Structure formats: C-alpha cells, structure tokens
C-alpha cells in the first residue's frame, strides 16, 4: 500500500487541529511537516519528498506562482476553504490560482479521500535541453530579455474611472498573452482588490515595501503578487489610507523597475500631484510621493477624465498639472463615460484637450454602466465579463499603448 506524504500550512486557521487528526487516523497518509507559512511550504516542497500540499485558501502568499512552484516539484495542492454560508466555498479563488480540488472546513472528513484520490501525478516542469552551437563555433551570448513598459493611469479628483480603466487595460494586455502586472499605488487606499474580488488580507504593496527595506524584493517578487489568470497578476494596494506612511521613498520606483524586467506594468495611481509643502522631519515620506513616482517612471501616461462638464473642467486643470510635471512628454487622454446626451461630439472634446496639453492620442470610452456593473458584481475584469462596446474601446486604447510584435 503506497503512502501519501503530505505537507500542510494553515496559517493559524481554526480547522488545522481537526484536519491533522483526520489525516493522522488514515493508514495511507503521512504528515511530513506542518509549515509555518507559504514560503516554508515552498521550501519543503523543493526537497522532493512530498506528494500533496494541504493549504488554506486564505494563506498569505498563496498565488498562481506558488501553485506553479508546487506542481513543478511534483506536489499536488489541495485547498481548505471556509464552508457554511459562503457562496462558493473558496472555489472561485482556488480556480483562479490553479487549484482544482477544494475541501470546505465543515467537510473535513472528505479530505483523506481527496488526498488519496488516484489522479494523474503532476509532472515536474523542466526546461528544454540546451541546444549548443555546431562543433568549432563559439557559443552565442544569451539574448537579453526585452523589458516591459510601465503604463501609469492617472486622473483628477472626482472618480473619473481610473481604477476601472487601469484594470481593464491590464486585463486586455494579458488577454493578448503578454505577462502583465497591475500595481495598485493609490496612497489614499487601493480599490483594485475589491474591484477584482481578491479577498486577501495581506497588501502586496506593503509586502513589497518590507522586502525593499531588506533588499529581497527582486528574489521574492513572486510573493507580493496575486494571480488572476495565466498572464495577469495584481499587486494589491493599501488596505487603509492611513498606512501610506509605511511605503518609504524609493519603494515604488524599485517595485516598478523589478516588475518591468518580467512583464508589462500597469499602475493605478492617486489623484493628487501636490508635493508635500511641509515635510516632517525624519524619514516619513510625502503623501503623494507614490503618485509622483509613478508618473516619473511611466513610459506611457494615460490621463482619465469623465465626459460631463465638471469632469472635463477637472481634466483640463489636470492636464496642466501633468504638463508641468512632465514637460515636453506627450500623454494619452481617455475620456470616460462618453454619451450623446451631453450635447457635444468627440471633435469638440479633442479641440478642448489640445489647448491644455501635448497629447499623442485621445480615446473615448462609451458610458456602458451595464458592463461595468456586471464586472463589479462578479469580481471580474471587463475582459472576463464578456464582449461589449466598452471592452472593445479599451482594446483600441491598448493598441496604441503596447506595440504589436512583428
């Protein structure tokens, strides 16, 4: 009778003692290690001695990259999620990060059967064998990876739709099979996680700030991301606006630099471009330093404004602020919620915008509240929510941002 060797990480969840008891009573199951956290789990899996990893679906750091690491070392993940009155028992999040088997904490008696189920064992991911040069010829130097572009999405106060546009642009780039990272860098409190249904108590941005301080961001970059699909991941923002002081100066710059070596980067920013007029003595950063750093680092800047009179007035003033911050550098303008009932056409708005800033393009997104609501309620991006006029308009914006490879 073959034994099944199990690793378990519960991160202090209440179901851990009951799960351990159920596993200990099964004759085929051997619990090799109770891991402290996901990093400890990944290290234990790398030893090649385990068959199955039992993980809490809410364990900090559990994302698609971690699941891929487990599978790459021949370890099959089984998730434990909250049962009872929950809508899906954690299956939506588990499916997004690539875990097909979920057991709820009120049905732990099913856990041994799922662990011992005869499934095709995951195969370790091995790189293809290297192809050497013909005898007598020197080896060619390895090609340098093509860095990704940093696309900052900014807009003035008044909820013009910055987060919706940033998430939609990132999802559209990912749909084109380009590795994409969406960064929530709003210093007044992030909304990307809520918009995409990411129920995670650990802020990716704050995790990145801690890793930057210890000099480990580059090697542990995967741990600050939350996977959405095979090509798109999210670095979630501040859980509360008052925690902006924990993101020290230089953190976002390093985060974007590291992310751009691996993917296309889309940054959702705050609304204010004001410098701190009276900085505190000591090392406390300015409130808007993340927004300003994103604009300075951006290869492309999308300025979002709404098409109503108040929104266009704010957009005009915002374009002047951006021009002073990035003199001589063109921007792309996205006019959101465009509708015929306002009484003006696209040509009128393009003429207005041209008087305030140097733009390389002006895009118009239709007022498709039905599509936005459908995506919000389901915790999906516009691309996942289905084909609509708004998603097609976002695709045209991406056409101008990311060059199509030959």
N, C-alpha and C positions, 0 to 999 in steps of 0.2 A: 504494500500500500504506500503510494508516494506521499511524502509530506509536502505541505504547502507552507512556505516560510513567509511570514507577514511582518511588515513594518507598520506602525500606527502613529499618527500625530493628531492630537485632539485640541491642542492649544487651550487647555483648561476647560473644555466643554463638559457639561454635566453628564453626557452619555458615556464618557470614557470608562468608568468602573464597570458599568453593565456590559459594555462591549468586550472588555477584557475577560470578564467572567464567562461570557458566551463562547469566546474563542478558546479559552483555556479548557473548557469542557469537551471540545471537539477532538476526536482522536487523530485527525489528519493535520491539524493546524498547529504550527509552532510560531509563537510571537517572538521574533528575533530582537526587536528593540522598540521601546516607547520613545519616540523622537520629541525633542523639545519644541522644534518649530519646523517650518518647511525647509529652511536651509540645512538643518540637521538631517531631515529626511532625504534630501537630495544627495548629501554626502554619504549616508548609509547605503542608498541605492547604488551609488557608484562602485561599491565593493563587489557587486555582482552576486550576492548571496541570497537575495530576497526574490520572491515571486509576485507578491501582491503588496500594495500600499493602501492602507485604510486611512483616509484623510477626511477631516472636517471640511465641508464645502466653504465655510467661512474662515478657514485658517489664513492668517495674513501671509501674503506672498504666493498663494496658490493661484497660478495663472496658466495660460497655454504653454508658456516657455517651460514652466516647472513640469507640466504633464508630459511635454515632449521629452524632457530630460529623463523622466521615469521610463517612458517607453523605449527610449534609446538604450537603456541599460536592462531591458527585459523585464521591467516591473509593471504589472497591470494595476492601474488605480481603481479603487472603489470608494465612492464618496458617501459620507454620512451627512444628512441634511435634517433640518427641523421638520417634524411631521405635524400632526394635529390639524390646526385650522389653516395652514399655509396653502396657497393656491396651487403650487406646482411641486412642492416638496424639494425645492432646490434644483429641479431638473433643467430649468432654463439656463441657469448659470453654469451647471455642470456640462450641458451640451455645448455651450459657447467655448469652454476651455478644453473640450475634447474628452470628457469623462462620460462614457455611455451608461455606467452602472451606478445607480443611486439607491441607498437604503435609508429610510427615514428613522429617526431616533425612537419612534414608537413601534417599530417593527424590527428590532434588532435580532429577533430570533431567525430572521431570513439572512442575516449576514454570513454565517458559515456556508450556506448553500451558494451564495453569490461568489464567495471566495473560492470555493472548490469546484465551481462550475467548469465543465470542460469547454474551454474556448480556445480559439487559435492563439497560441502564445505570441506576444508581441516580439517582433524581431528587432534586434539592435540596429540602430541607424549607423551605417559605416560609410565613410567617404569612398568614392570610387578609387580604384588603384591608380597611382600616378602614371602618367604617360611620359616617358623620358624621351630626350632627343635622340636622333639616329646616332649610331656609333661614330665617334670622331668629331661631332659637332658640340660646341659649348651649350650648356643649358641656358634657356632663355630666362630672363628675370620675370618673376611673377607680376601679373598686371595689378596695378593699384586699384582698390575699389573706388567706384565713382561715388562721390559724396552726394547725399540728398540735399534738397533745397529746404530752407526754412521759410515758411509762409506764415506771417503774422496776420491775425484777423482782429482789427480794431474798429471801434465805433464810439461816438459820443454818448453822453448820458441819455437816458430815456428808453432803454430796452429796444434798440433798433433791430435786434436779432443776431447779435454777434455769435452767441453760443450755438444757435441753430445753424448758422452759416458755416461756422468752423467745423462742427460735427459732420455736416453734410459734405463739405469739401473733402475732409479726411476720408470719409466713407467712400466717396466716389473715386478718390485716388487708389484706395485699397481695392475697390472693385476692379480696377484695371490691373490687378495683380502686381502692384508695387507695394513694397513694405512701407507702412505708414505708421507714424506715432502721433497721436493727438495729445497735446500738453495743455492742461488747464492751469493757466498762470494768472488768474484774476485775483488780485490782492484783496478784494472785498468779499471773497467767498466764492468758491467754484460751484458751477451748476452742471458741468459735463456729466459727472457720475449720476446725478439724479435724472438727467435727461435720457441717458442711455441705460437706465435700470441697473447700474452697478451698485450693489448693496455691499459695500466694503467699508469697514471702519478705519482702515489704515490709508492715510493720504499718501499717494505716490510722490507728490511734490515734497512733503515733509520728510519722507524716507530718503528722497534724493538729496535733500539738504543735509541730513545726517551723514550720508555716505560721502558727500562732497567734503564735509569737515574732516572726515577720517581718511580721505584720499582713496576711497574704494569705489567710487561711482562707476568708473569705466568697467571694472571687472564684475560688478554686481548690478549692472544696468538692467538686466532682465528682471530683477526682483522688484523694481519700482513700477513695472507695467502691469496692466490688467488686459488680458487678451479678449478681444471682441470676436474676431474670426481669424482665419489663417493669415491675413495680411494686415489687419488693423489692430493696434493696441492703444490703450489710453493710460496716461499718467494723470491720475485724479488730483484735484486741487485741494484747496484749504477747506476743512470741514466747517470752520467758523472764520468770520472776517478778522477777529482779533488775533489770529495766530500768524498773521503776516510777519510779525517780528521774528519768527523762527526761521525765516528764509533770509539768510545773510547775503550781503552784496557779493556778487560773483557766482552765486549758486545757479541761477537760471542760465547765465552765459555758458557755464561748463556743461550743464544739462543739455542745452541745445547743441553744443559742439559734439558731445558724445552721441546724441541721438542722430545727428546728421551724418555721422560716419556709417550708420547702419540703415537709415530709412529716410523717406520724405517726412518732414516735420511740419505739423500744423499747430499753431499756438493760439489759444483763446486768451485774450488779454483783458485788462480792466478798461475803464472808460476815461480815467483822468491822466493827463500828461503833465500835470503840475509837478515841479520839483519841490522838495521839502524846503520851505523858506527858513525854518529854524530847526535844523537837525539837532538831535540830542547829542550831548557829549558822550563819548564812548563808541560802541560798535553797533548800536541799533540802526538798522537800515531805514531809508526813507520809505514811506507807504507805497509810492508808485514806482519804486525802482524796478520791479519786475516788468511792468508795462513798458517802461522806457528801454529796458534792456532788450525786450523782445523786438521793439521797433528798430533798435540799432542793429540787431543781429539779423534781421529779416532780409532774405534775398528778394522776396516779394511781399508787398503790403496790400492787404485788402481792407478798404475803409467802407464800413457798412453804415447806411443811413436808411431811414424809412421815407416813403414817398409822400407823406402828408405834409402840410405846411410847417408844422412845428419840427418835424423830423428833418426836413430839408434845410431849415434855418440852422438847426444844430449841426447838420452835416457841413454846411458852408463854413461855420466857425471852426469846426473840427479840422477841415482841410487846411485852413490857415495855420492851425497849431502844428499839424503834421509837416507842412511845408517849412516851418521854422525849425522843426526837429530834424528833418531830413532834407536839407536844401539841395536842390538840383536832382533829386532822385524821384522818378515818376512813381505813382501809385495806381492801383486799380480800384475803382469805386463800384460798390454793389448797392444798388437802390432796391431796397426790400419792400415787399407788400405793395407792388405797383398794381393799380386798378384804374379802369376807365372812369369810374365815378368821381375821381378827383378833379377832372376837368382839364388836365394837361397831358401832353404826349411825351414820348421819350426824347424827342428833339429839343423840347423846351428845357428839360432837366439837364441834358448834355451841355446845352449852351450856358446854363447857370453854373454847372460844375467847372467848366473851362475857365470861368472868370476867377476862380479861387485857387486852383491848383493845377500842376502839370500832371496829367493823367495819361496812362498808356491804354486804358480801356475803361468803359463804363458799361456795367452789366445791369440787367433788370430781372428781378425775381418776382413772379406773379404772387398775388395775395391768395394763397391756397391754404386756408386755415384747416380745411378738412384733412389734407395730407399731413400737416404739422400735428394736429390733434391725434391722428391715428398713430403716428410715430411716437409721440409722447406717452400716450396711454399704454402702448405695448412695450415701451422701453427700447425702442429700436431707432436706428438711423433712418433718414429718408430713403436711402437706397434699399434697406431691408424692408421698408413698409410698402414697397411696390412702385410700379411705374406711375408717374403723374407729371403734370406740367411743371411743377416746382423742381422735381428731381432732374428733369431734362434741362431746365435752365441752369441748375447747378453744374451739370455735366459740361455745359458750354463755358462756364466760368473756369472749370478745371482745364479745359482745352487750352486756355490762354496762360495757365499757370505752370503746368508740367509739360515740358516738351515731349512729343511722341517719339520714341526711338525709331531709327530707320529700320 
